[in-house]
Amino acid sequence: MRSGASSVLNLLATVVTVRWFGADVYASYVVDLALLSVGMVLLEIVPSNYSVFRMQDDPSWKDSVAAQIILTMLVAIAAVIVVGLHTSLFRSYTAWMALYAATVAAKRYLDLRLQSSGRLPEFMNLEFSSSAIRLALLIFCFVLQSDPTFAVWGSLAIASALSQAVWWVCNSSELRVLAKSVDRHAWLAICKEFPKFIPYYSGIVLKRIKDNLVPLVAEMLFSPREVLALFFLSYRGVVFAVGQIRILEALMNHRVSLERATAMSATQLAMLTLVVHILCLIASTALLIASGLNELPWFATFVMSFMVWPVAYLVMERSKAYSQFQASWVNGSIIVYIVGVGTLSLVMKTLGLGSLTSFALTLVISELFAVIFIKAKNRSSDATPY
């Protein structure tokens, strides 16, 4: 329930941003957020997908995960400030990006700690409070006629920081983990396990590229900012729906929940995906209508909504692979997706088919190729005698 409410609040924040601060501001924000997310890959000293299962098998591993908190927060702040002040990489740089980057680094520990201990609802409450605070701040900024860049990034950074601060205050016993940043034994454990991280590092980079590939490619394909904003609004509905699917994936990062999820029948999974597909269409339609923009891309939005089907099956197969510490299979599926999007987009642009609909179809096909790949890998593993 909290996750759905959080997603709805985020959709409202999107509408508010477009209507009150402009399509240009929203488009620049999405691109900058994608660039920032790609850069944050450097903070994954200890891979998340390794740690979430390792912490369940070895509770002491949380000390090694905790050891990174202070270091990664400082690195995140410094990196964003240096890049923002000395390069033109960001479309609309503001110092609030640095604070947001720090909260992303801190949230990573909270995410792993709560998922691995079966406390996912607690993390969902954290996300809900952050979304609610952000929406309130956006409204406040509009009333005060604040600078649009501050409104968008300041609200995001402050909301994230406040919600996390409240969690730490309410869970003060967890504060002792901060001391692990100077714990020699925690860092020695990381060094000892380092060879096992290698396959995950490439996966971390690939996943971060995949997660942010769509806005970056879309910016190259669609030059008018209003067209780009329309695409992002359509895609935002898909992100909303996929977010609901990823709640299931987060649950499956706990081994007991994974066993229950994999026991679902094909019919149950199909029905679940159909419900998410309908939610996707409703969310996308609401966003487009509420945006107040002209010439809304209805057919492209309908085509893009079919992305939820391969994604639903992909998260199931991905969790199976990670639970067996088979990161290379997940990496392969991401490569298939990236190559698919890149190749099909290039062909589309060469043939002069640079429409929103054709790009939407490219995304659906690429996700389908990815799930076919990893499903074949998991099936071959199941068929292998031990």
Secondary structure, DSSP 8 states (H G I E B T S, - for coil): -HHHHHHHHHHHHHHHIIIII-HHHHHHHHHHHHHHHHHGGGG-SS-HHHHHHHHHH-TTHHHHHHTTHHHHHHHHHHHHHHHHHH-S-SSS--THHHHHHHHHHHHHHHHHHHHHTT-HHHHHHHHHHHHHHHHHHHHHHHHTT--HHIIIIIHHHHHHHHHHHHHHHHTGGGGGGGGGGG-HHHHHHHHHHHHHHHHHHHHHHHHHHHHHHHHHHHHHH--SHHHHHHHHHHHHHHHHHHHHHHHHHHHTTSHHHHHHHHT--HHHHHHHHHHHHHHHHHHHHHHHHHH--SS--HHHHHHHHTTHHHHHHHHHHHHHHHHTT-HHHHHHHHHHHHHHHHHHHHHHHHTT---HHHHHHHHHHHHHHHHHHHHHHHHHHHHS--
